[in-house]
Amino acid sequence: MNPIVVVHGGGAGPISKDRKERVHQGMVRAATVGYGILREGGSAVDAVEGAVVALEDDPEFNADTSLLSD
């Protein structure tokens, strides 16, 4: 079976040309994290969670994780 990776990288508004590559790299990192979890035998839920955490930790995405560290 060949895995399929689906990435949703936001879409809340337009992305400027100078930010486009940073956003792309963040989505690639998130997909790589999720795929790595699947390759190691992790569940789909674990893969999604890992990918979401990678996006949340990336300052290019709108995820205010500073509230979680208190």
All heavy atoms as TSV, in Angstrom:
chain	resi	resn	atom	element	x	y	z
A	1	MET	N	N	0.840	-1.172	0.000
A	1	MET	CA	C	0.000	0.000	0.000
A	1	MET	C	C	0.887	1.238	0.000
A	1	MET	O	O	1.849	1.320	0.751
A	1	MET	CB	C	-0.892	-0.005	1.244
A	1	MET	CG	C	-1.803	1.172	1.312
A	1	MET	SD	S	-3.104	1.033	2.558
A	1	MET	CE	C	-2.203	1.448	4.029
A	2	ASN	N	N	0.550	2.204	-0.822
A	2	ASN	CA	C	1.281	3.464	-0.868
A	2	ASN	C	C	0.537	4.500	-0.047
A	2	ASN	O	O	-0.654	4.728	-0.263
A	2	ASN	CB	C	1.419	3.962	-2.303
A	2	ASN	CG	C	2.313	3.071	-3.127
A	2	ASN	OD1	O	3.294	2.550	-2.628
A	2	ASN	ND2	N	1.964	2.876	-4.380
A	3	PRO	N	N	1.247	5.139	0.888
A	3	PRO	CA	C	0.574	6.148	1.712
A	3	PRO	C	C	0.238	7.391	0.906
A	3	PRO	O	O	0.905	7.722	-0.069
A	3	PRO	CB	C	1.596	6.468	2.799
A	3	PRO	CG	C	2.903	6.123	2.189
A	3	PRO	CD	C	2.644	4.990	1.241
A	4	ILE	N	N	-0.805	8.053	1.315
A	4	ILE	CA	C	-1.198	9.333	0.729
A	4	ILE	C	C	-1.117	10.380	1.823
A	4	ILE	O	O	-1.632	10.168	2.919
A	4	ILE	CB	C	-2.635	9.263	0.172
A	4	ILE	CG1	C	-2.704	8.245	-0.958
A	4	ILE	CG2	C	-3.096	10.632	-0.289
A	4	ILE	CD1	C	-4.095	7.990	-1.452
A	5	VAL	N	N	-0.458	11.472	1.539
A	5	VAL	CA	C	-0.316	12.545	2.513
A	5	VAL	C	C	-1.138	13.734	2.043
A	5	VAL	O	O	-0.991	14.185	0.905
A	5	VAL	CB	C	1.162	12.954	2.689
A	5	VAL	CG1	C	1.283	14.101	3.658
A	5	VAL	CG2	C	1.994	11.768	3.138
A	6	VAL	N	N	-2.011	14.224	2.905
A	6	VAL	CA	C	-2.823	15.393	2.613
A	6	VAL	C	C	-2.403	16.498	3.567
A	6	VAL	O	O	-2.353	16.295	4.772
A	6	VAL	CB	C	-4.328	15.093	2.798
A	6	VAL	CG1	C	-5.163	16.334	2.546
A	6	VAL	CG2	C	-4.751	13.947	1.892
A	7	VAL	N	N	-2.081	17.660	3.017
A	7	VAL	CA	C	-1.626	18.780	3.835
A	7	VAL	C	C	-2.536	19.971	3.601
A	7	VAL	O	O	-2.800	20.342	2.464
A	7	VAL	CB	C	-0.174	19.176	3.495
A	7	VAL	CG1	C	0.264	20.361	4.323
A	7	VAL	CG2	C	0.761	18.002	3.684
A	8	HIS	N	N	-3.011	20.545	4.683
A	8	HIS	CA	C	-3.792	21.780	4.605
A	8	HIS	C	C	-2.980	22.830	5.351
A	8	HIS	O	O	-2.827	22.764	6.555
A	8	HIS	CB	C	-5.149	21.591	5.273
A	8	HIS	CG	C	-6.017	22.805	5.199
A	8	HIS	ND1	N	-5.655	24.021	5.720
A	8	HIS	CD2	C	-7.224	22.995	4.639
A	8	HIS	CE1	C	-6.603	24.896	5.503
A	8	HIS	NE2	N	-7.566	24.300	4.849
A	9	GLY	N	N	-2.448	23.771	4.616
A	9	GLY	CA	C	-1.551	24.757	5.219
A	9	GLY	C	C	-2.182	26.104	5.448
A	9	GLY	O	O	-1.567	27.123	5.203
A	10	GLY	N	N	-3.375	26.129	5.905
A	10	GLY	CA	C	-4.001	27.410	6.202
A	10	GLY	C	C	-4.981	27.796	5.124
A	10	GLY	O	O	-5.829	27.023	4.739
A	11	GLY	N	N	-4.837	28.979	4.629
A	11	GLY	CA	C	-5.754	29.469	3.613
A	11	GLY	C	C	-6.630	30.595	4.127
A	11	GLY	O	O	-7.627	30.940	3.526
A	12	ALA	N	N	-6.232	31.183	5.239
A	12	ALA	CA	C	-7.019	32.254	5.839
A	12	ALA	C	C	-6.856	33.577	5.095
A	12	ALA	O	O	-7.549	34.531	5.382
A	12	ALA	CB	C	-6.634	32.433	7.296
A	13	GLY	N	N	-5.951	33.609	4.158
A	13	GLY	CA	C	-5.736	34.845	3.412
A	13	GLY	C	C	-4.616	34.672	2.416
A	13	GLY	O	O	-4.000	33.621	2.330
A	14	PRO	N	N	-4.343	35.715	1.659
A	14	PRO	CA	C	-3.280	35.616	0.656
A	14	PRO	C	C	-1.905	35.517	1.315
A	14	PRO	O	O	-1.692	36.026	2.417
A	14	PRO	CB	C	-3.414	36.909	-0.136
A	14	PRO	CG	C	-4.130	37.850	0.764
A	14	PRO	CD	C	-4.999	37.016	1.663
A	15	ILE	N	N	-0.988	34.846	0.628
A	15	ILE	CA	C	0.382	34.687	1.114
A	15	ILE	C	C	1.288	35.478	0.184
A	15	ILE	O	O	1.292	35.242	-1.031
A	15	ILE	CB	C	0.797	33.208	1.154
A	15	ILE	CG1	C	-0.101	32.431	2.122
A	15	ILE	CG2	C	2.254	33.057	1.546
A	15	ILE	CD1	C	0.122	30.941	2.113
A	16	SER	N	N	2.060	36.381	0.752
A	16	SER	CA	C	2.966	37.194	-0.059
A	16	SER	C	C	4.063	36.314	-0.656
A	16	SER	O	O	4.366	35.229	-0.151
A	16	SER	CB	C	3.590	38.303	0.787
A	16	SER	OG	O	4.415	37.741	1.787
A	17	LYS	N	N	4.651	36.816	-1.732
A	17	LYS	CA	C	5.710	36.058	-2.410
A	17	LYS	C	C	6.894	35.793	-1.483
A	17	LYS	O	O	7.485	34.722	-1.524
A	17	LYS	CB	C	6.173	36.787	-3.657
A	17	LYS	CG	C	5.169	36.741	-4.769
A	17	LYS	CD	C	5.707	37.422	-6.006
A	17	LYS	CE	C	4.666	37.364	-7.107
A	17	LYS	NZ	N	5.148	37.972	-8.339
A	18	ASP	N	N	7.251	36.757	-0.639
A	18	ASP	CA	C	8.409	36.568	0.233
A	18	ASP	C	C	8.135	35.556	1.341
A	18	ASP	O	O	9.047	34.926	1.853
A	18	ASP	CB	C	8.888	37.899	0.820
A	18	ASP	CG	C	7.870	38.551	1.736
A	18	ASP	OD1	O	6.663	38.483	1.438
A	18	ASP	OD2	O	8.282	39.137	2.761
A	19	ARG	N	N	6.884	35.355	1.676
A	19	ARG	CA	C	6.528	34.405	2.740
A	19	ARG	C	C	6.216	33.011	2.182
A	19	ARG	O	O	6.258	32.024	2.910
A	19	ARG	CB	C	5.312	34.945	3.486
A	19	ARG	CG	C	4.972	34.148	4.703
A	19	ARG	CD	C	3.909	34.845	5.557
A	19	ARG	NE	N	3.419	33.877	6.501
A	19	ARG	CZ	C	2.162	33.487	6.611
A	19	ARG	NH1	N	1.238	34.040	5.872
A	19	ARG	NH2	N	1.816	32.572	7.474
A	20	LYS	N	N	5.946	32.950	0.892
A	20	LYS	CA	C	5.504	31.703	0.266
A	20	LYS	C	C	6.471	30.544	0.514
A	20	LYS	O	O	6.052	29.435	0.860
A	20	LYS	CB	C	5.318	31.919	-1.234
A	20	LYS	CG	C	4.791	30.719	-1.953
A	20	LYS	CD	C	4.565	31.031	-3.424
A	20	LYS	CE	C	4.067	29.815	-4.167
A	20	LYS	NZ	N	3.859	30.108	-5.584
A	21	GLU	N	N	7.752	30.754	0.341
A	21	GLU	CA	C	8.734	29.675	0.524
A	21	GLU	C	C	8.798	29.219	1.977
A	21	GLU	O	O	8.906	28.021	2.254
A	21	GLU	CB	C	10.116	30.102	0.035
A	21	GLU	CG	C	11.169	29.008	0.142
A	21	GLU	CD	C	10.829	27.741	-0.642
A	21	GLU	OE1	O	10.116	27.826	-1.669
A	21	GLU	OE2	O	11.269	26.656	-0.224
A	22	ARG	N	N	8.709	30.144	2.926
A	22	ARG	CA	C	8.734	29.758	4.345
A	22	ARG	C	C	7.516	28.918	4.697
A	22	ARG	O	O	7.621	27.934	5.434
A	22	ARG	CB	C	8.816	31.000	5.227
A	22	ARG	CG	C	10.112	31.778	5.078
A	22	ARG	CD	C	10.264	32.877	6.111
A	22	ARG	NE	N	9.125	33.773	6.210
A	22	ARG	CZ	C	9.002	34.942	5.573
A	22	ARG	NH1	N	9.953	35.347	4.750
A	22	ARG	NH2	N	7.935	35.704	5.753
A	23	VAL	N	N	6.363	29.293	4.172
A	23	VAL	CA	C	5.143	28.533	4.421
A	23	VAL	C	C	5.260	27.146	3.782
A	23	VAL	O	O	4.910	26.134	4.396
A	23	VAL	CB	C	3.904	29.295	3.892
A	23	VAL	CG1	C	2.668	28.416	3.895
A	23	VAL	CG2	C	3.673	30.547	4.712
A	24	HIS	N	N	5.772	27.106	2.567
A	24	HIS	CA	C	5.960	25.824	1.883
A	24	HIS	C	C	6.862	24.905	2.697
A	24	HIS	O	O	6.558	23.720	2.877
A	24	HIS	CB	C	6.532	26.063	0.478
A	24	HIS	CG	C	6.773	24.801	-0.275
A	24	HIS	ND1	N	8.005	24.222	-0.360
A	24	HIS	CD2	C	5.916	23.996	-0.949
A	24	HIS	CE1	C	7.917	23.117	-1.065
A	24	HIS	NE2	N	6.659	22.951	-1.441
A	25	GLN	N	N	7.973	25.444	3.178
A	25	GLN	CA	C	8.897	24.627	3.968
A	25	GLN	C	C	8.240	24.135	5.261
A	25	GLN	O	O	8.483	23.003	5.693
A	25	GLN	CB	C	10.180	25.411	4.280
A	25	GLN	CG	C	11.059	25.625	3.073
A	25	GLN	CD	C	11.483	24.320	2.438
A	25	GLN	OE1	O	11.845	23.361	3.108
A	25	GLN	NE2	N	11.416	24.281	1.116
A	26	GLY	N	N	7.416	24.950	5.876
A	26	GLY	CA	C	6.697	24.524	7.078
A	26	GLY	C	C	5.743	23.384	6.797
A	26	GLY	O	O	5.630	22.438	7.588
A	27	MET	N	N	5.065	23.442	5.658
A	27	MET	CA	C	4.153	22.350	5.289
A	27	MET	C	C	4.928	21.080	4.971
A	27	MET	O	O	4.513	19.980	5.344
A	27	MET	CB	C	3.271	22.768	4.112
A	27	MET	CG	C	2.254	23.818	4.489
A	27	MET	SD	S	1.050	24.182	3.199
A	27	MET	CE	C	2.081	24.843	1.909
A	28	VAL	N	N	6.079	21.227	4.318
A	28	VAL	CA	C	6.915	20.066	4.023
A	28	VAL	C	C	7.403	19.433	5.334
A	28	VAL	O	O	7.375	18.209	5.493
A	28	VAL	CB	C	8.100	20.450	3.112
A	28	VAL	CG1	C	9.128	19.333	3.043
A	28	VAL	CG2	C	7.601	20.813	1.724
A	29	ARG	N	N	7.832	20.270	6.286
A	29	ARG	CA	C	8.276	19.736	7.581
A	29	ARG	C	C	7.150	18.975	8.265
A	29	ARG	O	O	7.348	17.887	8.795
A	29	ARG	CB	C	8.779	20.861	8.490
A	29	ARG	CG	C	10.240	21.201	8.318
A	29	ARG	CD	C	10.740	22.127	9.418
A	29	ARG	NE	N	10.030	23.402	9.458
A	29	ARG	CZ	C	10.299	24.442	8.675
A	29	ARG	NH1	N	11.259	24.365	7.784
A	29	ARG	NH2	N	9.615	25.558	8.784
A	30	ALA	N	N	5.959	19.552	8.277
A	30	ALA	CA	C	4.819	18.905	8.926
A	30	ALA	C	C	4.491	17.571	8.256
A	30	ALA	O	O	4.256	16.565	8.938
A	30	ALA	CB	C	3.603	19.827	8.912
A	31	ALA	N	N	4.476	17.551	6.926
A	31	ALA	CA	C	4.195	16.306	6.209
A	31	ALA	C	C	5.275	15.265	6.465
A	31	ALA	O	O	4.982	14.069	6.622
A	31	ALA	CB	C	4.073	16.578	4.712
A	32	THR	N	N	6.516	15.711	6.553
A	32	THR	CA	C	7.623	14.800	6.814
A	32	THR	C	C	7.506	14.186	8.206
A	32	THR	O	O	7.752	12.992	8.390
A	32	THR	CB	C	8.967	15.532	6.649
A	32	THR	OG1	O	9.047	16.031	5.311
A	32	THR	CG2	C	10.147	14.631	6.930
A	33	VAL	N	N	7.126	14.990	9.170
A	33	VAL	CA	C	6.920	14.475	10.537
A	33	VAL	C	C	5.818	13.415	10.536
A	33	VAL	O	O	5.992	12.316	11.063
A	33	VAL	CB	C	6.573	15.620	11.517
A	33	VAL	CG1	C	6.058	15.070	12.836
A	33	VAL	CG2	C	7.782	16.501	11.754
A	34	GLY	N	N	4.683	13.746	9.932
A	34	GLY	CA	C	3.573	12.798	9.896
A	34	GLY	C	C	3.931	11.519	9.172
A	34	GLY	O	O	3.635	10.410	9.641
A	35	TYR	N	N	4.590	11.630	8.037
A	35	TYR	CA	C	4.987	10.461	7.266
A	35	TYR	C	C	5.989	9.612	8.039
A	35	TYR	O	O	5.916	8.375	8.036
A	35	TYR	CB	C	5.567	10.889	5.920
A	35	TYR	CG	C	5.944	9.734	5.040
A	35	TYR	CD1	C	4.968	8.866	4.558
A	35	TYR	CD2	C	7.263	9.507	4.680
A	35	TYR	CE1	C	5.312	7.797	3.745
A	35	TYR	CE2	C	7.609	8.447	3.867
A	35	TYR	CZ	C	6.632	7.591	3.410
A	35	TYR	OH	O	6.977	6.535	2.605
A	36	GLY	N	N	6.907	10.266	8.742
A	36	GLY	CA	C	7.884	9.534	9.544
A	36	GLY	C	C	7.213	8.699	10.630
A	36	GLY	O	O	7.622	7.566	10.898
A	37	ILE	N	N	6.191	9.252	11.238
A	37	ILE	CA	C	5.455	8.517	12.270
A	37	ILE	C	C	4.781	7.295	11.649
A	37	ILE	O	O	4.820	6.196	12.219
A	37	ILE	CB	C	4.449	9.442	12.971
A	37	ILE	CG1	C	5.199	10.485	13.810
A	37	ILE	CG2	C	3.466	8.639	13.838
A	37	ILE	CD1	C	4.339	11.610	14.343
A	38	LEU	N	N	4.179	7.458	10.478
A	38	LEU	CA	C	3.549	6.324	9.795
A	38	LEU	C	C	4.574	5.260	9.407
A	38	LEU	O	O	4.328	4.062	9.591
A	38	LEU	CB	C	2.805	6.799	8.546
A	38	LEU	CG	C	1.571	7.660	8.781
A	38	LEU	CD1	C	1.039	8.169	7.446
A	38	LEU	CD2	C	0.505	6.892	9.544
A	39	ARG	N	N	5.717	5.683	8.902
A	39	ARG	CA	C	6.765	4.733	8.500
A	39	ARG	C	C	7.265	3.914	9.675
A	39	ARG	O	O	7.669	2.767	9.507
A	39	ARG	CB	C	7.937	5.473	7.860
A	39	ARG	CG	C	7.667	5.854	6.436
A	39	ARG	CD	C	8.860	6.445	5.760
A	39	ARG	NE	N	10.057	5.676	6.046
A	39	ARG	CZ	C	11.287	6.114	5.854
A	39	ARG	NH1	N	11.476	7.325	5.377
A	39	ARG	NH2	N	12.327	5.365	6.111
A	40	GLU	N	N	7.252	4.509	10.853
A	40	GLU	CA	C	7.724	3.809	12.048
A	40	GLU	C	C	6.626	2.971	12.689
A	40	GLU	O	O	6.808	2.446	13.782
A	40	GLU	CB	C	8.292	4.813	13.044
A	40	GLU	CG	C	9.557	5.490	12.542
A	40	GLU	CD	C	10.066	6.563	13.493
A	40	GLU	OE1	O	9.554	6.677	14.624
A	40	GLU	OE2	O	10.976	7.297	13.082
A	41	GLY	N	N	5.475	2.884	12.031
A	41	GLY	CA	C	4.393	2.053	12.540
A	41	GLY	C	C	3.389	2.771	13.409
A	41	GLY	O	O	2.512	2.138	14.003
A	42	GLY	N	N	3.485	4.077	13.508
A	42	GLY	CA	C	2.544	4.850	14.303
A	42	GLY	C	C	1.170	4.889	13.650
A	42	GLY	O	O	1.020	4.613	12.455
A	43	SER	N	N	0.194	5.241	14.428
A	43	SER	CA	C	-1.179	5.299	13.913
A	43	SER	C	C	-1.392	6.573	13.098
A	43	SER	O	O	-0.615	7.531	13.186
A	43	SER	CB	C	-2.176	5.271	15.073
A	43	SER	OG	O	-2.134	6.503	15.785
A	44	ALA	N	N	-2.473	6.577	12.331
A	44	ALA	CA	C	-2.832	7.769	11.569
A	44	ALA	C	C	-3.099	8.947	12.498
A	44	ALA	O	O	-2.727	10.084	12.201
A	44	ALA	CB	C	-4.048	7.485	10.691
A	45	VAL	N	N	-3.718	8.667	13.636
A	45	VAL	CA	C	-3.999	9.740	14.599
A	45	VAL	C	C	-2.692	10.329	15.130
A	45	VAL	O	O	-2.543	11.549	15.235
A	45	VAL	CB	C	-4.890	9.226	15.749
A	45	VAL	CG1	C	-5.011	10.260	16.857
A	45	VAL	CG2	C	-6.266	8.839	15.223
A	46	ASP	N	N	-1.725	9.470	15.447
A	46	ASP	CA	C	-0.428	9.962	15.915
A	46	ASP	C	C	0.273	10.782	14.833
A	46	ASP	O	O	0.910	11.798	15.124
A	46	ASP	CB	C	0.470	8.800	16.339
A	46	ASP	CG	C	0.005	8.127	17.613
A	46	ASP	OD1	O	-0.767	8.743	18.382
A	46	ASP	OD2	O	0.412	6.967	17.839
A	47	ALA	N	N	0.144	10.347	13.582
A	47	ALA	CA	C	0.771	11.075	12.474
A	47	ALA	C	C	0.153	12.457	12.311
A	47	ALA	O	O	0.862	13.447	12.122
A	47	ALA	CB	C	0.649	10.272	11.182
A	48	VAL	N	N	-1.160	12.525	12.392
A	48	VAL	CA	C	-1.843	13.822	12.283
A	48	VAL	C	C	-1.443	14.725	13.442
A	48	VAL	O	O	-1.148	15.904	13.253
A	48	VAL	CB	C	-3.375	13.641	12.218
A	48	VAL	CG1	C	-4.085	14.971	12.379
A	48	VAL	CG2	C	-3.770	12.958	10.926
A	49	GLU	N	N	-1.412	14.159	14.638
A	49	GLU	CA	C	-1.020	14.955	15.801
A	49	GLU	C	C	0.400	15.493	15.647
A	49	GLU	O	O	0.664	16.668	15.914
A	49	GLU	CB	C	-1.130	14.124	17.076
A	49	GLU	CG	C	-0.754	14.905	18.315
A	49	GLU	CD	C	-0.852	14.093	19.592
A	49	GLU	OE1	O	-0.943	12.859	19.520
A	49	GLU	OE2	O	-0.819	14.712	20.662
A	50	GLY	N	N	1.319	14.667	15.193
A	50	GLY	CA	C	2.694	15.116	14.992
A	50	GLY	C	C	2.796	16.220	13.961
A	50	GLY	O	O	3.530	17.197	14.146
A	51	ALA	N	N	2.044	16.074	12.868
A	51	ALA	CA	C	2.057	17.101	11.825
A	51	ALA	C	C	1.463	18.415	12.328
A	51	ALA	O	O	1.997	19.493	12.058
A	51	ALA	CB	C	1.288	16.609	10.594
A	52	VAL	N	N	0.388	18.320	13.087
A	52	VAL	CA	C	-0.247	19.530	13.626
A	52	VAL	C	C	0.685	20.236	14.614
A	52	VAL	O	O	0.811	21.461	14.592
A	52	VAL	CB	C	-1.609	19.201	14.266
A	52	VAL	CG1	C	-2.144	20.378	15.075
A	52	VAL	CG2	C	-2.605	18.792	13.196
A	53	VAL	N	N	1.353	19.475	15.448
A	53	VAL	CA	C	2.305	20.077	16.389
A	53	VAL	C	C	3.419	20.798	15.626
A	53	VAL	O	O	3.827	21.902	16.002
A	53	VAL	CB	C	2.870	19.019	17.364
A	53	VAL	CG1	C	4.061	19.555	18.140
A	53	VAL	CG2	C	1.782	18.545	18.325
A	54	ALA	N	N	3.896	20.180	14.545
A	54	ALA	CA	C	4.937	20.831	13.739
A	54	ALA	C	C	4.437	22.162	13.180
A	54	ALA	O	O	5.173	23.154	13.171
A	54	ALA	CB	C	5.385	19.908	12.603
A	55	LEU	N	N	3.180	22.200	12.721
A	55	LEU	CA	C	2.622	23.455	12.225
A	55	LEU	C	C	2.437	24.467	13.346
A	55	LEU	O	O	2.712	25.656	13.182
A	55	LEU	CB	C	1.284	23.203	11.520
A	55	LEU	CG	C	1.342	22.461	10.196
A	55	LEU	CD1	C	-0.061	22.135	9.710
A	55	LEU	CD2	C	2.117	23.244	9.150
A	56	GLU	N	N	1.978	23.993	14.494
A	56	GLU	CA	C	1.775	24.898	15.637
A	56	GLU	C	C	3.083	25.505	16.114
A	56	GLU	O	O	3.114	26.640	16.582
A	56	GLU	CB	C	1.113	24.156	16.783
A	56	GLU	CG	C	-0.342	23.826	16.537
A	56	GLU	CD	C	-0.938	22.970	17.628
A	56	GLU	OE1	O	-0.182	22.341	18.396
A	56	GLU	OE2	O	-2.174	22.923	17.709
A	57	ASP	N	N	4.169	24.751	16.003
A	57	ASP	CA	C	5.468	25.238	16.455
A	57	ASP	C	C	6.145	26.156	15.433
A	57	ASP	O	O	7.173	26.752	15.740
A	57	ASP	CB	C	6.390	24.062	16.778
A	57	ASP	CG	C	5.968	23.323	18.029
A	57	ASP	OD1	O	5.166	23.877	18.822
A	57	ASP	OD2	O	6.439	22.184	18.223
A	58	ASP	N	N	5.583	26.255	14.241
A	58	ASP	CA	C	6.164	27.077	13.179
A	58	ASP	C	C	5.569	28.487	13.253
A	58	ASP	O	O	4.361	28.664	13.158
A	58	ASP	CB	C	5.848	26.443	11.829
A	58	ASP	CG	C	6.607	27.091	10.695
A	58	ASP	OD1	O	6.693	28.334	10.652
A	58	ASP	OD2	O	7.110	26.351	9.838
A	59	PRO	N	N	6.404	29.510	13.408
A	59	PRO	CA	C	5.889	30.879	13.545
A	59	PRO	C	C	5.178	31.398	12.283
A	59	PRO	O	O	4.470	32.401	12.360
A	59	PRO	CB	C	7.137	31.712	13.842
A	59	PRO	CG	C	8.276	30.908	13.338
A	59	PRO	CD	C	7.865	29.473	13.476
A	60	GLU	N	N	5.313	30.726	11.160
A	60	GLU	CA	C	4.634	31.155	9.935
A	60	GLU	C	C	3.144	30.850	9.952
A	60	GLU	O	O	2.392	31.373	9.145
A	60	GLU	CB	C	5.266	30.512	8.708
A	60	GLU	CG	C	6.652	30.997	8.401
A	60	GLU	CD	C	6.720	32.488	8.145
A	60	GLU	OE1	O	5.783	33.066	7.563
A	60	GLU	OE2	O	7.730	33.096	8.534
A	61	PHE	N	N	2.720	29.992	10.872
A	61	PHE	CA	C	1.319	29.607	10.941
A	61	PHE	C	C	0.671	30.241	12.157
A	61	PHE	O	O	1.313	30.515	13.159
A	61	PHE	CB	C	1.191	28.082	10.943
A	61	PHE	CG	C	1.707	27.481	9.670
A	61	PHE	CD1	C	3.024	27.079	9.570
A	61	PHE	CD2	C	0.888	27.382	8.571
A	61	PHE	CE1	C	3.518	26.570	8.390
A	61	PHE	CE2	C	1.370	26.867	7.383
A	61	PHE	CZ	C	2.690	26.460	7.285
A	62	ASN	N	N	-0.604	30.470	12.066
A	62	ASN	CA	C	-1.335	31.192	13.096
A	62	ASN	C	C	-1.796	30.249	14.203
A	62	ASN	O	O	-2.949	29.879	14.276
A	62	ASN	CB	C	-2.539	31.903	12.459
A	62	ASN	CG	C	-3.234	32.811	13.427
A	62	ASN	OD1	O	-2.684	33.186	14.452
A	62	ASN	ND2	N	-4.456	33.182	13.123
A	63	ALA	N	N	-0.853	29.863	15.034
A	63	ALA	CA	C	-1.179	28.989	16.157
A	63	ALA	C	C	-0.496	29.566	17.390
A	63	ALA	O	O	0.720	29.473	17.530
A	63	ALA	CB	C	-0.687	27.567	15.898
A	64	ASP	N	N	-1.256	30.154	18.250
A	64	ASP	CA	C	-0.693	30.775	19.447
A	64	ASP	C	C	-0.491	29.726	20.520
A	64	ASP	O	O	-1.351	29.480	21.347
A	64	ASP	CB	C	-1.593	31.889	19.957
A	64	ASP	CG	C	-0.955	32.658	21.092
A	64	ASP	OD1	O	0.231	32.392	21.411
A	64	ASP	OD2	O	-1.615	33.534	21.663
A	65	THR	N	N	0.667	29.072	20.478
A	65	THR	CA	C	0.955	28.038	21.469
A	65	THR	C	C	1.576	28.619	22.739
A	65	THR	O	O	1.809	27.896	23.686
A	65	THR	CB	C	1.907	26.972	20.903
A	65	THR	OG1	O	3.105	27.620	20.455
A	65	THR	CG2	C	1.257	26.247	19.731
A	66	SER	N	N	1.802	29.931	22.766
A	66	SER	CA	C	2.393	30.532	23.970
A	66	SER	C	C	1.463	30.386	25.171
A	66	SER	O	O	1.916	30.345	26.311
A	66	SER	CB	C	2.714	32.002	23.726
A	66	SER	OG	O	1.517	32.741	23.480
A	67	LEU	N	N	0.164	30.302	24.914
A	67	LEU	CA	C	-0.792	30.135	26.015
A	67	LEU	C	C	-0.692	28.760	26.657
A	67	LEU	O	O	-1.042	28.565	27.802
A	67	LEU	CB	C	-2.209	30.355	25.508
A	67	LEU	CG	C	-2.519	31.736	24.941
A	67	LEU	CD1	C	-3.917	31.762	24.341
A	67	LEU	CD2	C	-2.396	32.799	26.007
A	68	LEU	N	N	-0.190	27.779	25.893
A	68	LEU	CA	C	-0.109	26.411	26.393
A	68	LEU	C	C	1.091	26.198	27.309
A	68	LEU	O	O	1.128	25.240	28.050
A	68	LEU	CB	C	-0.027	25.435	25.222
A	68	LEU	CG	C	-1.212	25.470	24.258
A	68	LEU	CD1	C	-0.938	24.527	23.090
A	68	LEU	CD2	C	-2.486	25.088	24.958
A	69	SER	N	N	2.065	27.087	27.266
A	69	SER	CA	C	3.279	26.873	28.041
A	69	SER	C	C	3.189	27.427	29.460
A	69	SER	O	O	4.090	27.264	30.240
A	69	SER	CB	C	4.485	27.505	27.308
A	69	SER	OG	O	4.292	28.904	27.204
A	70	ASP	N	N	2.097	28.097	29.780
A	70	ASP	CA	C	1.961	28.655	31.129
A	70	ASP	C	C	1.620	27.600	32.158
A	70	ASP	O	O	1.069	26.611	31.943
A	70	ASP	CB	C	0.865	29.732	31.152
A	70	ASP	CG	C	1.319	30.972	30.385
A	70	ASP	OD1	O	2.520	31.123	30.170
A	70	ASP	OD2	O	0.433	31.758	30.012
